Amino acid sequence: MAGTAGRSGRRPKPTARKALAGNPGKRALNKDEPVFTPIKGVEPPEWFAEEDLPLA
């Protein structure tokens, strides 16, 4: 069981990924999916490797 109790199956694919795949199921795409902006102004922890900074 993936996720939480009462919810079985895999997590839904993000709408952007469905659109890139050509919407294979031909179901309606979620137009109200939240869009998150990257967090800025937060320093990484000291133990964070220098080569991993672009991934953060």
C-alpha positions in Angstrom: 0.0 0.0 0.0 1.5 3.3 -1.0 0.6 6.6 0.7 -1.7 6.6 3.7 -4.4 4.4 5.2 -7.5 4.2 3.1 -5.7 5.0 -0.1 -4.2 2.1 -2.1 -2.3 2.0 -5.3 0.4 4.2 -6.7 0.4 8.0 -6.4 -1.1 9.9 -9.3 1.3 11.1 -12.0 1.8 14.9 -12.1 -0.2 16.7 -14.7 2.9 18.0 -16.5 4.3 14.5 -16.9 1.0 13.3 -18.3 0.9 16.1 -20.8 4.5 15.3 -21.9 3.5 11.7 -22.4 0.6 12.8 -24.7 -2.1 12.0 -22.1 -2.2 8.3 -22.9 -5.4 7.6 -21.0 -7.2 10.5 -22.7 -8.7 11.5 -19.4 -9.2 15.1 -18.4 -6.1 16.8 -17.1 -6.2 18.5 -13.7 -6.1 22.3 -14.4 -6.2 23.2 -10.7 -3.0 21.3 -9.7 -0.9 23.5 -7.4 2.3 25.0 -8.8 5.1 25.4 -6.3 7.8 27.9 -6.6 11.4 27.1 -5.6 12.4 28.3 -2.1 15.0 31.0 -2.2 17.1 32.6 0.5 17.7 29.4 2.6 21.3 28.4 3.2 22.0 24.6 2.9 23.3 22.8 6.0 27.0 22.6 6.6 27.1 18.8 5.9 25.7 19.3 2.4 28.4 18.4 -0.2 29.5 21.2 -2.5 28.9 19.1 -5.7 25.2 18.6 -4.6 24.4 22.3 -4.3 22.9 22.5 -7.9 20.5 19.7 -7.0 19.1 21.6 -3.9 
